[in-house]
Amino acid sequence: MKVHNSPILMWLLALLVTLSLAYFQRATGPTHPARIVRDLSGVRYAIRLPRTHGGKGGLRITIPSPAAGTTGIVAWRHFPSSEPWMRIPLVEKNGKLTATIPHQPPAGKVEYHLVLYPPNAQAVVLPSTKTLVARFKGAVPLSVLLPHILCMFLSMLLATRAVLGAVFWPSRGVRAPVLLTGLFLIAGGLILGPIVQYHAFGAYWTGWPYGYDLTDNKTLLAFLAWLPALIISLRRRPRPGWIVAGWVVMMGVFLVPHSMHGSQIDWSKVPTKERTSLGQIAAPQYSVEASTVVRERLA
């Protein structure tokens, strides 16, 4: 099948598809900040709550105060666990409420929610339908992280360019983009990826056959799917069928939200005393009745 033979159009289409896939993957991942929109006393109130933290220090939560004199708490506990909730008061300063969930080891997860007490109004639970889960990780040097991201993006872009060339513009050739896709996939996913993983979570590889980390397994599957097209192209015999099949699997893999089913500490194997030392903070005990929950929209 042939369409207008324009290399500029081909690259623009490849870039558009790649940017769309990259945005979808990032925006739907479990570490993307949760955006909560609520109607409070007839006023639209929007906040963003973090679901990841890298480096030193605790998970800092900062939200605009819905009204002067508003107080509240952050209730949190290790995830997954059935331990009792620990409560941290939200402190008001310059029109904002802040609190910090104590630092956890890399791959340590916590679940949390907020309870706000506006003056002369019902208590508000954020979010009202479920808790948020946040994962801690180590700091990843930009000298490693940026090349990793760039290589993975280029592998997606070049793979898309290759499949467009194979299907619509065969006269433009596909061997070079097929080979470059394999090169950037190896560099970004199989070399720099494990280094990023090590800085973030203390292990180079936690996918098959050593574990079930979905990010690592996605990378491995994407490489194996592209391998036949890569081998055939090395022998100077590109086959459109293998390129299309490899691209479909790669893009399907990359459509899985980023960081789903990633590394996490099994808190059931961590002694209670050690877990408590990771930041239990005494605070006033609050209670919230189910009738105080206000309608919300989680986006």
C-alpha positions in Angstrom: 0.0 0.0 0.0 1.4 3.4 -1.1 0.4 6.9 -0.1 1.9 10.3 -0.8 5.7 9.7 -0.9 6.8 12.4 1.6 9.6 11.8 4.1 8.5 14.8 6.1 5.0 13.5 6.4 6.4 10.1 7.4 8.5 11.5 10.3 5.6 13.8 11.4 3.3 10.9 11.6 5.9 8.8 13.5 6.5 11.7 15.9 2.8 12.2 16.5 2.1 8.5 17.3 5.2 8.3 19.6 4.3 11.4 21.5 0.7 10.2 22.0 1.9 6.8 23.3 4.5 8.3 25.6 2.0 10.8 27.0 -0.6 8.1 27.6 1.9 5.8 29.3 3.1 8.6 31.7 -0.3 10.1 32.4 -2.0 6.8 33.3 0.8 5.3 35.5 0.4 4.6 39.2 3.1 7.2 40.1 1.4 10.0 38.3 0.0 12.6 40.8 -3.6 12.2 41.6 -5.8 15.2 40.7 -8.8 15.5 42.9 -11.6 18.0 42.1 -14.3 18.6 44.7 -17.2 21.0 45.1 -17.0 22.5 48.6 -19.7 24.9 49.7 -20.5 25.6 46.1 -16.8 26.4 45.2 -14.7 24.2 42.9 -11.6 22.9 44.8 -8.8 21.2 42.9 -5.6 19.6 44.4 -2.8 17.3 43.3 -1.5 14.6 45.6 1.8 12.9 45.1 2.2 9.1 44.5 5.9 8.8 44.3 9.0 10.3 46.1 12.6 10.0 45.1 15.7 10.8 47.1 16.1 11.8 50.7 13.4 13.2 53.0 9.8 12.3 53.4 6.8 12.5 51.1 5.7 16.2 51.4 2.1 16.9 50.8 1.1 20.5 50.2 -2.4 21.6 49.3 -4.2 25.0 49.2 -6.4 25.6 52.2 -10.1 25.6 51.2 -10.9 28.2 53.8 -9.1 30.2 56.5 -8.9 28.3 59.8 -9.1 24.9 58.1 -7.3 22.1 60.1 -6.8 18.4 59.2 -4.6 15.3 59.2 -2.9 12.9 56.9 -3.6 9.3 57.9 -1.1 6.8 56.5 0.3 3.3 57.0 2.6 1.0 55.1 1.3 -0.7 52.0 0.3 -3.5 51.8 -0.4 -4.1 55.5 -3.2 -4.1 58.0 -1.4 -2.1 60.6 -3.3 0.7 62.4 -3.3 4.2 60.8 -0.8 6.7 61.8 -1.8 10.4 61.8 0.1 13.5 61.1 -1.5 17.0 61.6 -1.7 19.3 58.5 0.0 22.6 59.4 -1.4 25.8 57.9 1.1 28.4 56.6 0.6 31.2 54.0 -2.8 29.8 52.9 -1.5 26.2 52.4 -1.7 23.0 54.5 1.4 20.8 54.6 2.5 17.6 56.2 5.3 15.1 55.5 5.0 11.3 55.5 8.3 10.0 57.0 10.9 8.6 54.6 10.8 4.9 53.7 13.4 2.6 52.2 13.5 2.3 48.3 10.6 0.3 47.0 8.7 1.0 50.3 5.0 1.9 49.7 2.6 3.7 51.9 -1.1 4.4 51.5 -2.7 7.6 52.7 -5.7 9.9 52.7 -6.4 13.4 54.0 -9.2 14.6 56.3 -9.9 18.3 56.3 -11.9 20.2 58.9 -13.1 23.5 57.4 -14.5 25.9 60.0 -18.3 25.7 60.4 -18.5 22.9 57.8 -18.5 19.1 57.5 -15.3 17.2 57.5 -13.9 16.3 54.1 -12.1 13.1 53.1 -9.7 13.2 50.2 -10.0 11.0 48.3 -13.4 9.8 49.6 -13.6 6.4 47.7 -10.1 4.9 48.2 -6.7 5.6 49.6 -3.7 6.7 47.5 -0.6 4.6 47.3 2.8 6.2 47.1 6.1 4.5 46.4 9.5 5.7 47.7 12.7 5.3 45.6 16.3 6.4 45.6 17.6 9.4 43.7 18.5 8.6 40.1 21.3 10.8 38.7 20.1 12.8 35.7 23.3 11.7 33.8 21.7 8.2 33.8 18.0 9.0 33.8 17.9 11.5 30.9 19.9 9.2 28.4 17.6 6.3 29.4 14.5 8.3 28.7 15.9 9.6 25.4 17.0 6.2 24.2 13.6 4.7 25.0 11.8 7.5 23.2 14.0 7.2 20.1 13.4 3.5 20.0 9.7 4.1 19.9 10.1 6.8 17.3 12.3 4.8 15.0 10.2 1.7 15.3 7.1 3.7 14.3 9.1 5.2 11.4 10.2 1.7 10.4 6.6 0.3 10.4 5.3 3.3 8.4 8.1 2.8 5.9 7.4 -1.0 5.6 3.6 -0.5 5.1 3.2 2.8 3.3 6.6 3.9 1.9 8.7 0.7 1.1 10.7 2.7 -1.4 12.2 4.8 1.4 13.9 1.8 3.0 13.4 0.5 6.5 16.7 -1.2 7.3 18.4 1.7 9.0 15.4 2.6 11.4 15.0 -1.1 12.2 18.7 -1.4 13.2 18.7 1.9 15.1 15.5 0.8 17.0 17.3 -2.3 18.2 20.4 -0.2 19.2 18.4 2.3 21.2 16.3 -0.4 22.8 19.3 -2.3 24.0 21.1 0.9 25.2 18.0 2.4 26.9 16.2 -0.7 28.1 18.8 -3.4 28.7 21.8 -1.3 29.7 20.6 2.1 31.2 17.3 0.6 32.4 19.0 -1.7 35.0 21.3 1.1 36.1 18.2 3.3 36.7 16.6 0.4 38.6 19.7 0.0 40.7 19.8 3.6 41.8 16.0 3.7 42.4 15.5 0.4 44.1 18.8 -1.2 44.8 18.6 -4.0 42.2 19.7 -4.1 38.6 17.0 -6.6 37.4 13.8 -7.7 39.2 12.0 -9.2 36.1 12.0 -12.7 34.7 13.5 -15.1 35.8 14.3 -13.4 39.1 11.0 -11.7 39.8 7.8 -10.2 38.4 8.6 -6.5 38.0 6.4 -5.4 35.2 8.7 -2.6 33.9 11.6 -5.0 33.5 9.4 -7.7 31.9 7.9 -5.1 29.5 11.4 -4.1 28.4 12.4 -7.8 27.8 9.3 -8.5 25.9 9.7 -5.5 23.7 13.2 -6.5 22.8 12.3 -10.1 22.1 9.4 -8.9 19.9 11.8 -6.7 17.9 14.6 -9.2 17.7 13.4 -11.1 14.6 13.1 -7.9 12.6 16.5 -6.9 13.8 18.2 -10.2 12.9 16.6 -10.3 9.5 17.6 -6.7 8.8 21.2 -7.4 9.8 21.2 -10.0 7.0 19.9 -7.2 4.7 16.5 -8.9 4.2 14.0 -6.7 6.0 10.5 -8.4 6.1 7.5 -6.0 6.6 5.6 -8.7 8.4 8.2 -9.1 11.2 8.5 -5.3 11.5 4.8 -4.8 11.8 4.5 -7.7 14.3 7.4 -6.4 16.4 5.9 -2.9 16.4 2.5 -4.0 17.5 4.0 -6.0 20.4 6.3 -3.1 21.4 3.6 -0.5 21.3 1.2 -2.8 23.2 3.9 -3.2 25.8 4.5 0.5 26.1 0.8 1.2 26.4 0.8 -0.6 29.8 1.0 2.3 32.3 4.5 3.1 33.5 5.6 1.6 36.9 2.6 -0.7 37.3 3.4 -3.8 39.4 6.9 -2.4 40.1 9.3 -3.2 42.9 7.8 -3.1 46.4 8.8 -4.1 49.9 6.8 -7.0 51.4 6.0 -5.3 54.8 4.7 -8.6 56.2 8.4 -9.8 56.3 9.5 -6.6 58.1 9.3 -6.8 61.9 6.7 -4.6 63.4 9.3 -2.8 65.6 11.4 -2.0 62.6 8.4 -0.7 60.7 7.4 1.5 63.6 10.9 3.0 63.7 10.4 4.1 60.1 8.4 7.0 61.3 5.4 6.6 63.5 4.3 10.1 64.6 2.0 10.6 67.5 -0.9 13.0 66.8 -4.4 13.8 68.0 -6.9 11.1 67.2 -9.5 12.2 64.7 -12.6 10.3 63.6 -14.7 10.8 60.5 -18.3 9.6 60.0 -19.3 8.2 56.7 -22.0 10.8 56.3 -19.3 13.5 56.1 -18.0 12.3 52.7 -18.6 14.9 50.0 -19.0 14.0 46.3 -15.7 14.1 44.3 -14.3 13.5 40.9 -10.9 11.8 40.7 -9.0 12.6 37.5 
